[in-house]
């Protein structure tokens, strides 16, 4: 299998200066893209650390506070139907 460079027809039509200029442009774009990626990653990690600190502080405050007392459950009484309270018998 013969390995050929991509777009050989287009590359053969361009001069060496144009090809070099394209390579320099691609390299500059790559460096800029990598810098953006690194900056985004640093920002995301800083935001994650801030959110983690807030969550841990909230959990520590909740653990330090005494648990709220639960109200006793009210027992449900069954209503017994009587003849005098039956509205259908009127």
C-alpha positions in Angstrom: 0.0 0.0 0.0 1.5 3.3 -1.1 1.2 6.1 1.4 0.3 9.4 -0.4 -0.1 12.8 1.2 -3.7 14.1 1.3 -4.8 16.6 -1.3 -1.8 16.0 -3.6 -3.5 17.7 -6.5 -4.2 20.9 -4.5 -0.8 20.9 -2.9 0.9 20.5 -6.3 -0.9 23.7 -7.5 0.4 25.9 -4.6 3.8 27.3 -4.3 6.2 26.4 -1.5 5.7 29.9 0.1 1.9 29.4 0.2 2.3 25.9 1.7 4.7 27.3 4.3 2.3 30.2 5.1 -0.5 27.7 5.6 1.6 25.6 7.9 2.6 28.6 10.0 -1.1 29.7 10.2 -2.2 26.2 11.3 0.5 26.1 13.9 -0.5 29.5 15.2 -4.2 28.4 15.3 -3.2 25.3 17.2 -1.2 27.2 19.7 -4.1 29.6 20.3 -6.6 26.7 20.6 -4.4 25.0 23.1 -4.1 28.1 25.2 -7.9 28.5 25.2 -8.3 24.9 26.2 -5.8 25.3 29.1 -7.5 28.5 30.3 -10.9 26.8 30.2 -9.6 23.9 32.1 -8.1 26.1 34.8 -11.3 28.1 35.1 -13.4 24.9 35.4 -11.1 23.5 38.1 -11.2 26.7 40.0 -15.0 26.8 39.8 -15.2 23.2 40.9 -13.0 23.9 43.9 -15.1 26.8 44.9 -18.3 24.8 44.7 -16.7 21.9 46.6 -15.7 24.3 49.4 -19.2 25.7 49.6 -20.7 22.3 49.7 -18.4 21.1 52.4 -19.1 24.2 54.5 -22.8 23.6 54.1 -22.5 20.0 55.1 -20.3 20.9 58.1 -22.9 23.5 59.3 -25.6 20.9 58.9 -23.7 18.4 60.9 -22.9 20.9 63.7 -26.5 22.0 64.1 -28.6 19.8 66.3 -31.1 17.7 64.4 -34.6 19.2 64.4 -37.1 17.5 66.6 -39.8 15.7 64.8 -43.4 16.3 65.8 -45.1 13.2 67.1 -47.3 11.6 64.6 -51.0 12.1 65.2 -53.0 8.9 65.2 -55.8 8.8 62.7 -59.1 7.9 64.3 -61.6 6.0 62.2 -64.9 7.7 61.9 -67.8 5.6 62.8 -70.9 6.3 60.7 -74.0 6.8 62.8 -77.6 6.9 61.6 -78.0 10.5 62.6 -75.0 11.8 60.7 -75.9 10.0 57.5 -77.0 12.7 55.0 -78.5 10.2 52.6 -81.2 9.1 55.1 -82.9 12.5 55.1 
